[in-house]
Amino acid sequence: AGFFVLQKTNSLNFLSNKDKEPTATPQPALVSLSVDSITEIRFTAKGQDEVIFSKSNDGVWQTGDGEKSVTANDIESLIDKLNTAETNAVVNLDIDGSSTGLTDPAYQFVFVSSEGSKKTVNIGDENPTKTGYYARTDMGQILVISRSSVTNMVNAVESALATPTPMGTQTAISTDSTAPDAAESSTEI
């Protein structure tokens, strides 16, 4: 009788699990960065000059040696794009870095923390199906990151570098009485 009950219990468990959807194994994240601990971001696109974003002692982000201010929102957006990059697959094969483009990456991000530690993210070539790019953080697993995620990362860098378009041109108002009417020569903003 005990065997029959065990048999029947297993049969019932099988039936109750039958209607459940299989759960996908979550893919690993490319990175997990905290914007608060980062003091410098270096970005290189193959064949182009390196772009450096650095946080000054007073917490203001800027490019290079203070050439241009960068908003905290732009930096947060960039970090968010990397933290939320969609991993399509983990490459479990022992692949040579040159076949993935990771030895000479298309894009490279280097994040420097306030303690001086560095985290490097290399983005290599597109995978054969053109659904994503090979990517690796430091010497971690090789991942395939979606094309849209890589595009979003690069766009975030470009957005941070973009110079705001002026709203209008302002002409100085002359106080010289011989000058043409100052009100007519100025543009309202």
C-alpha positions in Angstrom: 0.0 0.0 0.0 2.9 2.3 0.8 4.3 1.8 -2.8 1.0 2.7 -4.3 0.7 5.9 -2.3 4.3 6.9 -3.3 3.5 6.1 -6.9 0.3 8.1 -6.7 2.0 11.1 -5.0 4.7 11.2 -7.7 2.1 11.1 -10.4 0.2 14.0 -8.8 3.4 16.1 -8.5 4.1 15.5 -12.1 0.6 16.6 -13.1 0.7 19.7 -10.9 4.1 20.7 -12.5 2.9 20.0 -16.0 1.1 23.3 -16.4 4.0 25.4 -15.1 6.1 27.3 -17.7 9.8 26.4 -17.6 11.9 29.1 -16.1 14.8 30.5 -18.0 18.2 30.6 -16.4 19.0 34.3 -15.9 21.9 35.6 -18.0 24.8 37.3 -16.1 25.0 41.0 -16.1 27.8 42.7 -18.1 28.6 44.9 -15.1 27.2 46.2 -11.8 28.5 49.7 -11.3 27.6 52.4 -8.7 27.9 55.9 -10.1 28.7 57.1 -6.6 32.0 55.2 -6.4 33.2 56.1 -9.9 35.6 59.1 -10.3 36.7 58.6 -13.9 35.4 56.9 -17.1 37.6 56.4 -20.1 35.9 55.5 -23.4 37.7 54.5 -26.6 36.1 53.7 -30.0 38.5 51.9 -32.4 40.3 54.4 -34.5 39.2 57.5 -32.5 40.7 59.5 -29.6 40.0 58.4 -26.1 37.3 60.4 -24.3 37.8 60.9 -20.5 35.0 61.9 -18.1 36.3 62.8 -14.6 34.7 63.9 -11.4 36.3 66.9 -9.8 36.8 67.1 -6.0 33.6 69.0 -5.7 31.6 66.3 -7.5 31.2 68.0 -10.9 31.7 65.8 -14.0 33.8 67.2 -16.8 35.6 66.0 -19.9 39.4 65.9 -20.2 41.1 68.4 -18.0 38.0 70.4 -17.3 37.4 71.4 -20.9 33.6 70.9 -20.7 31.1 70.3 -17.9 29.1 67.1 -18.2 25.8 66.7 -16.4 25.4 64.1 -13.6 22.3 62.9 -15.5 24.5 62.1 -18.6 26.9 60.1 -16.5 24.1 58.3 -14.6 22.5 57.4 -18.0 25.7 56.0 -19.3 26.2 53.8 -16.2 22.6 52.7 -16.4 23.1 51.6 -20.0 26.0 49.4 -19.0 24.3 48.0 -15.9 21.1 47.1 -17.9 22.8 45.8 -21.0 20.9 42.8 -22.3 23.0 39.6 -22.3 21.9 37.4 -25.2 24.2 34.5 -24.4 27.3 33.3 -22.5 30.0 31.9 -24.7 31.2 28.7 -23.0 33.7 27.8 -25.6 37.4 28.5 -25.3 37.5 31.2 -28.0 40.6 33.1 -29.0 40.2 36.8 -28.3 41.1 37.7 -31.9 38.1 35.7 -33.2 35.7 37.7 -31.0 37.4 41.1 -31.5 38.1 41.4 -27.7 41.9 41.6 -28.1 41.4 44.8 -30.3 38.0 45.9 -29.2 35.6 48.1 -31.1 34.8 49.9 -27.9 36.4 50.0 -24.5 35.2 51.5 -21.2 37.5 51.8 -18.2 35.9 52.8 -14.9 38.1 54.0 -12.1 36.7 54.0 -8.6 37.5 56.5 -5.8 39.8 53.8 -4.3 41.8 53.6 -7.6 40.6 50.2 -8.7 39.7 49.8 -12.4 37.1 47.8 -14.2 37.5 47.4 -18.0 34.7 46.5 -20.3 35.7 45.5 -23.9 33.2 45.2 -26.7 34.5 43.3 -29.6 33.1 42.2 -33.0 29.5 41.3 -33.9 28.6 37.7 -33.4 28.0 35.6 -36.6 24.2 36.1 -36.5 24.6 39.9 -36.1 22.3 39.9 -33.0 24.9 41.3 -30.7 28.5 41.9 -29.9 31.0 39.9 -27.9 31.8 41.6 -24.6 33.9 40.9 -21.6 34.5 42.6 -18.3 38.1 42.3 -17.1 38.9 38.6 -17.7 35.4 37.4 -16.9 33.1 35.3 -19.1 32.7 36.2 -22.8 29.1 37.4 -23.3 27.0 38.3 -26.3 25.4 41.7 -25.6 22.5 42.8 -27.7 23.2 45.3 -30.6 20.6 47.7 -29.1 22.4 47.7 -25.8 25.8 48.5 -27.4 24.1 51.3 -29.5 22.6 52.7 -26.3 26.0 52.8 -24.6 27.7 54.6 -27.4 24.8 57.0 -27.8 25.0 57.8 -24.1 28.7 58.7 -24.5 27.8 60.9 -27.5 25.0 62.5 -25.6 27.3 63.4 -22.7 29.7 65.0 -25.2 27.1 66.9 -27.1 27.3 70.7 -26.8 23.9 72.2 -26.0 22.4 74.1 -28.9 22.0 77.8 -28.0 18.4 78.9 -27.6 19.0 82.2 -29.4 21.6 84.8 -30.1 21.9 87.7 -27.7 23.4 91.0 -28.9 24.8 93.4 -26.4 22.6 96.4 -25.9 24.5 99.6 -26.6 24.3 102.6 -24.3 25.9 104.8 -26.9 23.4 107.4 -28.0 24.8 107.6 -31.5 24.3 103.8 -32.1 21.2 102.6 -33.8 18.2 101.9 -31.6 19.4 99.3 -29.1 16.1 97.7 -28.8 16.0 97.0 -32.6 19.5 95.5 -32.7 19.0 93.0 -29.9 17.3 89.6 -30.0 14.9 88.8 -27.2 15.5 85.5 -25.4 
